[in-house]
Amino acid sequence: MMRSVVALAMLSAAALGGSAAGDPAAGPEVEAGRQVFAANCAMCHGSDASGMMGMHPSLRGAVDRLTVEGVEVTIRNGRDTRPPMPAFDNRLDDQQIDHVIAYIVSLPTGPRNFGPGSTDGGMMDGIGGGMMSGWMWLLPILVVAAIAFGIGALVHSLRSRGRPDAASTPREVLDRRYAQGELTRDEYLQRRDDLDDG
């Protein structure tokens, strides 16, 4: 299901010349994904998915960097980064995850930066160019995001205590290790192929 949704989104974006998010011509899956993204992801990754300077990466081109499977694993299981990417497996259903991926695919690819206007991901790039102009407005957002992530991580930790490990198959363990950043994309793909062949 997800691959067909993502393929449809890619074809739609290509046929429409990379139509902007929210464009009615972008298709119902992309529009549904934009709405789910706005409600669940935009607080950290920005309303246009271009990231938050110094904190959260741009998701424009994330499928090219991580593959569709990698993006899905990351959404479902989260990533052990600083600040952490929370798991959404218990918050979003399969269709919502498919739609978010279709929305991400529909966006024009941009640099893997940490905020609008950043050319190389540096803290000094972007809004106004200087640290004061960039950080003064960003500080309250960072504080709120840090508190939200702390609460989310605590709740997730408390929910997972006392439960048997959810990943019981070798593939689930591999997916979790990749989502937590323990494996590079190439290692993940090689080990996944080995499991599929075995």
N, CA, C and O of each residue as an XYZ file, in Angstrom:
792
protein
N       0.832     -1.194      0.000
C       0.000      0.000      0.000
C       0.870      1.250      0.000
O       0.692      2.143     -0.828
N       1.833      1.304      0.956
C       2.650      2.505      1.083
C       3.434      2.768     -0.187
O       3.499      3.909     -0.646
N       4.031      1.733     -0.765
C       4.841      1.959     -1.966
C       4.002      2.494     -3.102
O       4.466      3.327     -3.881
N       2.741      2.014     -3.209
C       1.892      2.528     -4.289
C       1.510      3.976     -4.027
O       1.424      4.771     -4.963
N       1.277      4.331     -2.756
C       0.956      5.726     -2.423
C       2.142      6.621     -2.738
O       1.985      7.685     -3.338
N       3.343      6.181     -2.326
C       4.540      6.978     -2.562
C       4.816      7.091     -4.053
O       5.155      8.170     -4.539
N       4.674      5.983     -4.789
C       4.888      6.021     -6.235
C       3.890      6.972     -6.902
O       4.255      7.736     -7.795
N       2.633      6.918     -6.464
C       1.622      7.818     -7.009
C       1.984      9.271     -6.726
O       1.846     10.134     -7.593
N       2.449      9.534     -5.507
C       2.831     10.911     -5.160
C       3.998     11.381     -6.022
O       4.008     12.520     -6.489
N       4.999     10.493     -6.237
C       6.150     10.869     -7.057
C       5.726     11.157     -8.491
O       6.170     12.132     -9.097
N       4.865     10.301     -9.024
C       4.400     10.511    -10.392
C       3.591     11.797    -10.487
O       3.726     12.554    -11.449
N       2.743     12.042     -9.481
C       1.949     13.268     -9.491
C       2.842     14.493     -9.444
O       2.633     15.457    -10.181
N       3.846     14.448     -8.568
C       4.752     15.595     -8.440
C       5.515     15.820     -9.733
O       5.691     16.959    -10.167
N       5.968     14.733    -10.350
C       6.723     14.867    -11.596
C       5.818     15.410    -12.712
O       6.223     16.288    -13.474
N       4.594     14.879    -12.800
C       3.685     15.303    -13.863
C       3.263     16.754    -13.701
O       3.021     17.454    -14.685
N       3.176     17.197    -12.463
C       2.735     18.568    -12.215
C       3.904     19.522    -12.065
O       3.716     20.691    -11.729
N       5.100     19.035    -12.309
C       6.265     19.890    -12.185
C       6.576     20.228    -10.744
O       7.015     21.338    -10.445
N       6.346     19.259     -9.827
C       6.630     19.496     -8.419
C       5.668     20.495     -7.824
O       6.093     21.500     -7.254
N       4.369     20.236     -7.946
C       3.379     21.174     -7.436
C       3.573     21.413     -5.964
O       4.026     20.527     -5.239
N       3.239     22.588     -5.521
C       3.449     22.987     -4.138
C       2.537     22.204     -3.219
O       1.454     21.774     -3.614
N       2.993     22.021     -1.971
C       2.180     21.344     -0.970
C       0.917     22.158     -0.753
O       0.954     23.388     -0.720
N      -0.201     21.458     -0.605
C      -1.459     22.150     -0.407
C      -2.166     22.444     -1.714
O      -3.332     22.839     -1.697
N      -1.507     22.268     -2.843
C      -2.114     22.462     -4.153
C      -3.144     21.358     -4.351
O      -2.807     20.179     -4.237
N      -4.404     21.718     -4.650
C      -5.429     20.694     -4.808
C      -5.072     19.665     -5.870
O      -5.539     18.528     -5.806
N      -4.251     20.043     -6.848
C      -3.872     19.114     -7.909
C      -2.874     18.076     -7.418
O      -2.591     17.114     -8.132
N      -2.333     18.249     -6.211
C      -1.312     17.336     -5.713
C      -1.883     15.975     -5.340
O      -1.113     15.026     -5.192
N      -3.172     15.838     -5.182
C      -3.783     14.557     -4.901
C      -4.224     14.444     -3.456
O      -3.672     15.099     -2.572
N      -5.236     13.598     -3.220
C      -5.784     13.482     -1.869
C      -4.801     12.881     -0.865
O      -4.829     13.247      0.310
N      -3.927     11.959     -1.308
C      -2.964     11.360     -0.378
C      -1.975     12.405      0.117
O      -1.643     12.448      1.302
N      -1.509     13.246     -0.802
C      -0.539     14.278     -0.439
C      -1.196     15.304      0.484
O      -0.588     15.723      1.470
N      -2.418     15.710      0.179
C      -3.119     16.683      1.028
C      -3.390     16.090      2.409
O      -3.225     16.771      3.421
N      -3.808     14.818      2.452
C      -4.022     14.171      3.751
C      -2.705     14.093      4.522
O      -2.673     14.300      5.736
N      -1.623     13.794      3.810
C      -0.304     13.741      4.455
C       0.134     15.097      4.971
O       0.749     15.186      6.034
N      -0.178     16.163      4.230
C       0.161     17.518      4.675
C      -0.549     17.829      5.987
O       0.035     18.434      6.886
N      -1.799     17.416      6.093
C      -2.571     17.684      7.311
C      -2.026     16.889      8.499
O      -1.909     17.427      9.601
N      -1.692     15.618      8.285
C      -1.119     14.806      9.364
C       0.236     15.380      9.765
O       0.558     15.452     10.951
N       1.032     15.791      8.767
C       2.343     16.390      9.033
C       2.181     17.660      9.868
O       2.903     17.859     10.845
N       1.236     18.514      9.485
C       1.025     19.774     10.211
C       0.655     19.522     11.660
O       1.071     20.270     12.546
N      -0.125     18.475     11.913
C      -0.589     18.190     13.270
C       0.463     17.487     14.122
O       0.447     17.618     15.346
N       1.386     16.737     13.492
C       2.295     15.888     14.261
C       3.782     16.174     14.088
O       4.573     15.866     14.979
N       4.177     16.757     12.960
C       5.594     16.867     12.630
C       6.095     18.301     12.526
O       7.279     18.566     12.734
N       5.195     19.225     12.202
C       5.612     20.596     11.887
C       6.217     21.325     13.080
O       7.021     22.240     12.898
N       5.849     20.941     14.286
C       6.386     21.628     15.460
C       7.912     21.552     15.485
O       8.581     22.503     15.890
N       8.455     20.422     15.054
C       9.912     20.250     15.066
C      10.535     20.492     13.692
O      11.565     21.157     13.581
N       9.911     19.955     12.655
C      10.520     20.009     11.326
C      10.069     21.211     10.509
O      10.504     21.371      9.368
N       9.205     22.064     11.065
C       8.776     23.270     10.372
C       7.559     23.023      9.500
O       7.348     21.912      9.013
N       6.772     24.048      9.306
C       5.535     23.901      8.532
C       5.810     23.529      7.085
O       4.949     22.949      6.422
N       7.008     23.857      6.581
C       7.354     23.507      5.200
C       8.384     22.379      5.149
O       8.979     22.135      4.100
N       8.601     21.688      6.271
C       9.511     20.535      6.383
C      10.972     20.891      6.127
O      11.773     20.018      5.794
N      11.328     22.181      6.281
C      12.715     22.568      6.021
C      13.583     22.507      7.266
O      14.738     22.932      7.227
N      13.058     21.991      8.370
C      13.855     21.787      9.566
C      13.868     22.984     10.493
O      13.299     24.034     10.194
N      14.529     22.803     11.623
C      14.692     23.867     12.602
C      16.183     24.030     12.850
O      16.859     23.086     13.258
N      16.681     25.209     12.607
C      18.115     25.474     12.630
C      18.780     24.955     13.904
O      18.398     25.335     15.011
N      19.762     24.097     13.740
C      20.542     23.580     14.843
C      19.873     22.483     15.633
O      20.471     21.965     16.576
N      18.635     22.100     15.281
C      17.900     21.126     16.088
C      17.384     19.936     15.282
O      17.719     18.787     15.569
N      16.572     20.223     14.277
C      15.870     19.170     13.546
C      16.143     19.300     12.053
O      16.031     20.396     11.504
N      16.499     18.205     11.385
C      16.878     18.286      9.972
C      15.699     18.547      9.047
O      14.543     18.295      9.389
N      16.020     19.052      7.881
C      15.040     19.193      6.813
C      14.599     17.802      6.384
O      15.408     16.876      6.334
N      13.312     17.656      6.073
C      12.805     16.384      5.557
C      12.643     16.425      4.043
O      12.184     15.454      3.441
N      13.015     17.540      3.427
C      12.944     17.651      1.968
C      14.059     16.804      1.368
O      15.238     17.122      1.524
N      13.694     15.743      0.695
C      14.688     14.825      0.153
C      15.017     13.687      1.097
O      15.952     12.928      0.842
N      14.259     13.550      2.199
C      14.543     12.491      3.180
C      14.408     11.100      2.563
O      15.167     10.194      2.905
N      13.449     10.930      1.658
C      13.265      9.614      1.030
C      14.465      9.281      0.149
O      14.869      8.120      0.071
N      15.041     10.285     -0.517
C      16.235     10.047     -1.326
C      17.411      9.633     -0.448
O      18.218      8.790     -0.839
N      17.504     10.232      0.744
C      18.625      9.941      1.634
C      18.451      8.616      2.370
O      19.420      7.879      2.547
N      17.224      8.303      2.804
C      17.007      7.157      3.693
C      16.263      5.991      3.050
O      16.221      4.916      3.647
N      15.689      6.143      1.896
C      14.767      5.216      1.225
C      13.393      5.311      1.882
O      13.267      5.797      3.006
N      12.373      4.849      1.181
C      11.004      4.854      1.705
C      10.944      4.028      2.988
O      10.334      4.442      3.974
N      11.594      2.837      2.967
C      11.582      1.968      4.140
C      12.257      2.646      5.329
O      11.786      2.537      6.462
N      13.357      3.342      5.069
C      14.066      4.025      6.142
C      13.228      5.124      6.772
O      13.225      5.282      7.993
N      12.507      5.893      5.939
C      11.645      6.946      6.460
C      10.503      6.320      7.270
O      10.151      6.817      8.340
N       9.932      5.233      6.756
C       8.845      4.573      7.480
C       9.316      4.051      8.835
O       8.642      4.237      9.848
N      10.478      3.396      8.848
C      11.035      2.868     10.104
C      11.271      4.010     11.093
O      10.975      3.879     12.280
N      11.800      5.124     10.602
C      12.068      6.266     11.475
C      10.770      6.835     12.048
O      10.708      7.152     13.236
N       9.739      6.969     11.219
C       8.456      7.479     11.714
C       7.884      6.524     12.755
O       7.420      6.956     13.811
N       7.917      5.235     12.459
C       7.322      4.255     13.370
C       8.095      4.138     14.686
O       7.493      4.142     15.760
N       9.419      4.033     14.607
C      10.226      3.705     15.782
C      10.961      4.885     16.392
O      11.502      4.766     17.491
N      10.994      6.025     15.703
C      11.754      7.160     16.194
C      13.242      6.957     15.954
O      13.657      5.971     15.345
N      14.035      7.899     16.437
C      15.504      7.795     16.333
C      16.124      8.300     17.622
O      15.643      9.255     18.232
N      17.188      7.648     18.019
C      17.891      8.021     19.244
C      18.894      9.120     18.905
O      20.097      8.873     18.823
N      18.383     10.336     18.708
C      19.209     11.486     18.366
C      19.073     12.516     19.475
O      18.307     12.317     20.418
N      19.799     13.598     19.373
C      19.695     14.686     20.344
C      19.184     15.925     19.650
O      19.927     16.470     18.834
N      17.981     16.424     19.897
C      16.946     15.806     20.711
C      16.373     14.580     20.009
O      16.501     14.454     18.791
N      15.746     13.678     20.753
C      15.272     12.431     20.145
C      14.092     12.653     19.193
O      13.280     13.561     19.373
N      14.030     11.797     18.182
C      12.859     11.762     17.294
C      11.902     10.750     17.916
O      12.245      9.571     18.011
N      10.703     11.178     18.347
C       9.790     10.233     19.007
C       9.206      9.230     18.026
O       9.122      9.494     16.827
N       8.806      8.083     18.542
C       8.142      7.056     17.740
C       6.671      7.437     17.558
O       6.024      7.915     18.490
N       6.158      7.221     16.358
C       4.759      7.537     16.071
C       3.939      6.286     15.758
O       2.793      6.393     15.324
N       4.515      5.101     15.974
C       3.814      3.862     15.642
C       2.512      3.724     16.416
O       1.534      3.182     15.901
N       2.497      4.209     17.643
C       1.274      4.097     18.447
C       0.386      5.331     18.331
O      -0.682      5.379     18.941
N       0.812      6.333     17.554
C       0.026      7.554     17.388
C      -0.627      7.654     16.015
O      -1.723      8.197     15.878
N       0.056      7.125     14.994
C      -0.448      7.214     13.624
C      -0.729      5.819     13.093
O       0.020      4.882     13.369
N      -1.810      5.678     12.331
C      -2.081      4.381     11.725
C      -1.303      4.249     10.408
O      -0.667      5.202      9.957
N      -1.363      3.067      9.803
C      -0.591      2.798      8.587
C      -0.917      3.792      7.475
O      -0.018      4.270      6.784
N      -2.193      4.102      7.303
C      -2.591      5.015      6.233
C      -2.045      6.420      6.483
O      -1.592      7.080      5.547
N      -2.080      6.879      7.718
C      -1.546      8.201      8.026
C      -0.042      8.261      7.758
O       0.461      9.259      7.242
N       0.668      7.194      8.109
C       2.112      7.146      7.843
C       2.368      7.157      6.340
O       3.259      7.860      5.864
N       1.588      6.378      5.594
C       1.714      6.377      4.130
C       1.489      7.778      3.564
O       2.212      8.216      2.669
N       0.493      8.472      4.084
C       0.173      9.806      3.581
C       1.271     10.812      3.925
O       1.597     11.674      3.110
N       1.841     10.708      5.122
C       2.945     11.613      5.483
C       4.119     11.396      4.525
O       4.734     12.357      4.064
N       4.428     10.127      4.226
C       5.532      9.840      3.306
C       5.214     10.379      1.918
O       6.091     10.930      1.252
N       3.969     10.226      1.474
C       3.579     10.769      0.162
C       3.753     12.286      0.147
O       4.187     12.852     -0.856
N       3.417     12.942      1.252
C       3.589     14.395      1.339
C       5.064     14.768      1.277
O       5.437     15.690      0.552
N       5.911     14.062      2.028
C       7.346     14.355      2.030
C       7.929     14.166      0.632
O       8.746     14.968      0.179
N       7.503     13.097     -0.051
C       7.988     12.837     -1.407
C       7.571     13.961     -2.355
O       8.305     14.291     -3.287
N       6.393     14.551     -2.122
C       5.885     15.589     -3.036
C       6.643     16.915     -2.913
O       6.548     17.765     -3.798
N       7.384     17.094     -1.833
C       8.091     18.362     -1.622
C       9.328     18.445     -2.502
O       9.964     17.427     -2.775
N       9.673     19.636     -2.945
C      10.926     19.770     -3.702
C      12.109     19.467     -2.785
O      12.110     19.841     -1.612
N      13.106     18.793     -3.328
C      14.282     18.433     -2.547
C      15.080     19.681     -2.221
O      15.250     20.569     -3.057
N      15.557     19.728     -1.013
C      16.384     20.841     -0.580
C      17.613     20.322      0.120
O      17.766     19.109      0.269
N      18.504     21.211      0.560
C      19.709     20.757      1.262
C      19.336     20.152      2.607
O      18.304     20.485      3.191
N      20.188     19.261      3.084
C      19.941     18.653      4.396
C      20.433     19.629      5.452
O      21.479     19.442      6.073
N      19.647     20.666      5.630
C      20.052     21.725      6.535
C      19.281     21.635      7.832
O      18.530     20.687      8.064
N      19.475     22.624      8.665
C      18.768     22.660      9.927
C      17.970     23.947     10.044
O      17.931     24.569     11.106
N      17.336     24.343      8.950
C      16.460     25.504      9.011
C      16.411     26.261      7.713
O      17.313     26.122      6.886
N      15.364     27.076      7.503
C      15.230     27.847      6.277
C      16.398     28.803      6.107
O      16.811     29.463      7.061
N      16.924     28.877      4.910
C      17.983     29.825      4.600
C      19.366     29.330      4.930
O      20.341     29.992      4.576
N      19.500     28.198      5.590
C      20.818     27.681      5.948
C      21.440     27.045      4.725
O      20.807     26.222      4.064
N      22.672     27.416      4.415
C      23.320     26.860      3.228
C      24.131     25.625      3.548
O      24.272     24.740      2.705
N      24.669     25.551      4.760
C      25.479     24.381      5.077
C      25.125     23.791      6.433
O      25.870     22.964      6.960
N      24.016     24.199      6.998
C      23.613     23.672      8.287
C      24.251     24.388      9.454
O      24.033     24.007     10.604
N      25.045     25.434      9.182
C      25.721     26.148     10.257
C      24.765     26.991     11.067
O      23.724     27.423     10.570
N      25.125     27.224     12.325
C      24.283     27.987     13.225
C      24.164     29.446     12.807
O      23.156     30.084     13.110
N      25.161     29.991     12.121
C      25.162     31.412     11.806
C      24.403     31.738     10.529
O      24.134     32.906     10.246
N      24.057     30.719      9.759
C      23.358     30.959      8.500
C      21.884     31.197      8.748
O      21.372     30.950      9.841
N      21.218     31.675      7.730
C      19.771     31.789      7.801
C      19.333     33.155      8.277
O      19.948     34.168      7.947
N      18.287     33.176      9.039
C      17.565     34.366      9.413
C      18.474     35.498      9.852
O      19.042     35.430     10.942
N      18.631     36.524      9.054
C      19.371     37.701      9.426
C      20.868     37.541      9.404
O      21.580     38.545      9.400
N      21.390     36.310      9.389
C      22.813     36.082      9.301
C      23.535     36.038     10.619
O      24.520     35.306     10.716
N      23.127     36.764     11.652
C      23.866     36.805     12.906
C      23.249     35.924     13.958
O      22.078     35.554     13.874
N      24.062     35.584     14.970
C      23.580     34.709     16.023
C      22.438     35.367     16.796
O      21.456     34.697     17.117
N      22.540     36.647     17.100
C      21.509     37.302     17.887
C      20.179     37.316     17.146
O      19.146     36.981     17.726
N      20.193     37.701     15.871
C      18.929     37.771     15.150
C      18.340     36.391     14.938
O      17.118     36.247     14.900
N      19.186     35.358     14.797
C      18.686     34.002     14.587
C      18.220     33.331     15.856
O      17.244     32.582     15.833
N      18.902     33.584     16.973
C      18.603     32.841     18.202
C      17.585     33.515     19.104
O      16.919     32.830     19.880
N      17.441     34.818     19.034
C      16.526     35.486     19.957
C      15.092     35.007     19.783
O      14.408     34.753     20.775
N      14.623     34.878     18.553
C      13.255     34.416     18.330
C      13.150     32.908     18.463
O      12.066     32.377     18.704
N      14.270     32.217     18.308
C      14.254     30.759     18.315
C      14.259     30.178     19.717
O      13.795     29.055     19.918
N      14.776     30.921     20.697
C      14.921     30.397     22.041
C      13.612     29.890     22.649
O      13.601     28.775     23.170
N      12.501     30.649     22.614
C      11.256     30.112     23.194
C      10.784     28.840     22.498
O      10.264     27.931     23.144
N      10.964     28.778     21.187
C      10.556     27.582     20.447
C      11.392     26.391     20.875
O      10.864     25.293     21.051
N      12.696     26.598     21.046
C      13.575     25.510     21.474
C      13.214     25.019     22.869
O      13.229     23.817     23.133
N      12.891     25.944     23.754
C      12.522     25.550     25.117
C      11.247     24.709     25.096
O      11.182     23.659     25.735
N      10.231     25.175     24.358
C       8.970     24.429     24.268
C       9.207     23.058     23.628
O       8.673     22.053     24.097
N      10.003     23.016     22.563
C      10.284     21.737     21.899
C      11.024     20.792     22.831
O      10.721     19.599     22.865
N      11.991     21.303     23.590
C      12.744     20.454     24.515
C      11.836     19.888     25.597
O      11.950     18.715     25.953
N      10.940     20.707     26.118
C      10.004     20.224     27.138
C       9.080     19.162     26.552
O       8.846     18.126     27.173
N       8.551     19.425     25.346
C       7.656     18.460     24.707
C       8.362     17.137     24.449
O       7.787     16.075     24.685
N       9.601     17.186     23.968
C      10.332     15.955     23.707
C      10.663     15.235     25.009
O      10.620     14.006     25.065
N      10.994     15.994     26.060
C      11.279     15.365     27.347
C      10.074     14.624     27.885
O      10.194     13.502     28.377
N       8.905     15.253     27.794
C       7.675     14.606     28.248
C       7.367     13.388     27.388
O       7.002     12.332     27.907
N       7.514     13.535     26.065
C       7.258     12.405     25.161
C       8.194     11.243     25.429
O       7.764     10.089     25.434
N       9.472     11.531     25.654
C      10.435     10.466     25.936
C      10.125      9.790     27.263
O      10.253      8.572     27.383
N       9.722     10.564     28.253
C       9.373      9.994     29.552
C       8.157      9.091     29.441
O       8.151      7.980     29.971
N       7.127      9.569     28.750
C       5.913      8.768     28.570
C       6.244      7.481     27.815
O       5.791      6.403     28.199
N       7.033      7.592     26.740
C       7.412      6.409     25.965
C       8.194      5.428     26.831
O       7.971      4.219     26.764
N       9.106      5.948     27.641
C       9.907      5.100     28.519
C       9.024      4.385     29.534
O       9.200      3.193     29.786
N       8.075      5.114     30.115
C       7.189      4.508     31.104
C       6.278      3.462     30.471
O       5.996      2.432     31.082
N       5.822      3.720     29.262
C       4.947      2.753     28.576
C       5.688      1.479     28.211
O       5.109      0.393     28.235
N       6.962      1.605     27.873
C       7.700      0.432     27.405
C       8.275     -0.398     28.547
O       8.734     -1.517     28.317
N       8.261      0.125     29.777
C       8.753     -0.651     30.925
C       7.834     -1.816     31.196
O       6.611     -1.696     31.126
N       8.430     -2.928     31.502
C       7.652     -4.098     31.860
C       7.082     -4.845     30.675
O       6.497     -5.915     30.844
N       7.240     -4.301     29.471
C       6.755     -5.005     28.284
C       7.876     -5.833     27.696
O       9.036     -5.428     27.769
N       7.574     -6.959     27.125
C       8.632     -7.678     26.400
C       9.064     -6.853     25.198
O       8.300     -6.034     24.686
N      10.275     -7.072     24.761
C      10.804     -6.333     23.615
C       9.871     -6.514     22.431
O       9.564     -7.634     22.022
N       9.416     -5.363     21.879
C       8.448     -5.410     20.779
C       9.065     -6.007     19.521
O       8.357     -6.598     18.706
N      10.378     -5.858     19.355
C      11.025     -6.384     18.153
C      11.454     -7.815     18.422
O      12.423     -8.052     19.143
N      10.735     -8.769     17.845
C      11.038    -10.172     18.127
C      11.639    -10.896     16.931
O      12.289    -11.927     17.106
N      11.442    -10.388     15.731
C      12.022    -11.040     14.562
C      13.328    -10.348     14.202
O      13.537     -9.192     14.570
N      14.213    -11.042     13.486
C      15.469    -10.405     13.082
C      15.238     -9.118     12.271
O      15.994     -8.158     12.417
N      14.211     -9.091     11.427
C      13.935     -7.906     10.618
C      13.517     -6.730     11.506
O      13.930     -5.595     11.267
N      12.694     -7.000     12.537
C      12.263     -5.937     13.431
C      13.442     -5.391     14.236
O      13.540     -4.185     14.463
N      14.330     -6.278     14.662
C      15.529     -5.843     15.380
C      16.389     -4.975     14.466
O      16.892     -3.934     14.888
N      16.558     -5.405     13.210
C      17.340     -4.641     12.242
C      16.716     -3.271     12.008
O      17.425     -2.265     11.998
N      15.399     -3.219     11.821
C      14.705     -1.951     11.612
C      14.886     -1.026     12.809
O      15.119      0.171     12.643
N      14.779     -1.579     14.012
C      14.947     -0.756     15.211
C      16.367     -0.214     15.309
O      16.561      0.957     15.637
N      17.356     -1.049     15.029
C      18.753     -0.600     15.100
C      19.016      0.508     14.084
O      19.748      1.454     14.377
N      18.429      0.400     12.897
C      18.595      1.445     11.883
C      17.913      2.735     12.329
O      18.471      3.823     12.185
N      16.693      2.604     12.875
C      15.962      3.782     13.325
C      16.683      4.487     14.465
O      16.575      5.706     14.604
N      17.414      3.742     15.278
C      18.134      4.337     16.398
C      19.501      4.875     15.980
O      20.244      5.398     16.810
N      19.829      4.747     14.710
C      21.072      5.314     14.210
C      22.285      4.432     14.441
O      23.416      4.898     14.301
N      22.078      3.167     14.791
C      23.197      2.260     15.029
C      23.817      1.745     13.728
O      24.965      1.302     13.710
N      23.048      1.810     12.650
C      23.519      1.321     11.354
C      23.439      2.438     10.323
O      22.532      3.270     10.361
N      24.398      2.446      9.403
C      24.308      3.372      8.281
C      23.286      2.834      7.286
O      22.851      1.687      7.390
N      22.913      3.656      6.336
C      21.945      3.225      5.329
C      22.460      2.014      4.557
O      21.716      1.065      4.308
N      23.752      2.053      4.177
C      24.322      0.936      3.414
C      24.347     -0.350      4.236
O      24.033     -1.422      3.718
N      24.721     -0.252      5.523
C      24.722     -1.440      6.384
C      23.306     -1.995      6.517
O      23.086     -3.204      6.451
N      22.349     -1.079      6.707
C      20.956     -1.505      6.853
C      20.487     -2.246      5.592
O      19.913     -3.330      5.686
N      20.733     -1.659      4.415
C      20.282     -2.283      3.172
C      20.952     -3.633      2.946
O      20.302     -4.579      2.502
N      22.268     -3.735      3.252
C      22.983     -4.998      3.068
C      22.421     -6.074      4.004
O      22.155     -7.197      3.575
N      22.245     -5.732      5.267
C      21.734     -6.717      6.223
C      20.289     -7.097      5.921
O      19.885     -8.241      6.128
N      19.509     -6.123      5.426
C      18.139     -6.450      5.050
C      18.123     -7.426      3.880
O      17.339     -8.375      3.862
N      19.006     -7.183      2.891
C      19.100     -8.104      1.754
C      19.546     -9.498      2.212
O      19.040    -10.511      1.730
N      20.507     -9.534      3.157
C      20.963    -10.821      3.680
C      19.827    -11.573      4.361
O      19.692    -12.785      4.191
N      19.020    -10.868      5.122
C      17.877    -11.511      5.790
C      16.873    -12.030      4.758
O      16.351    -13.137      4.883
N      16.614    -11.208      3.735
C      15.648    -11.613      2.707
C      16.137    -12.832      1.932
O      15.343    -13.688      1.543
N      17.470    -12.906      1.706
C      18.029    -14.044      0.970
C      18.089    -15.295      1.825
O      18.009    -16.413      1.316
N      18.234    -15.095      3.161
C      18.384    -16.233      4.079
C      17.080    -16.831      4.348
O      16.989    -17.803      5.099
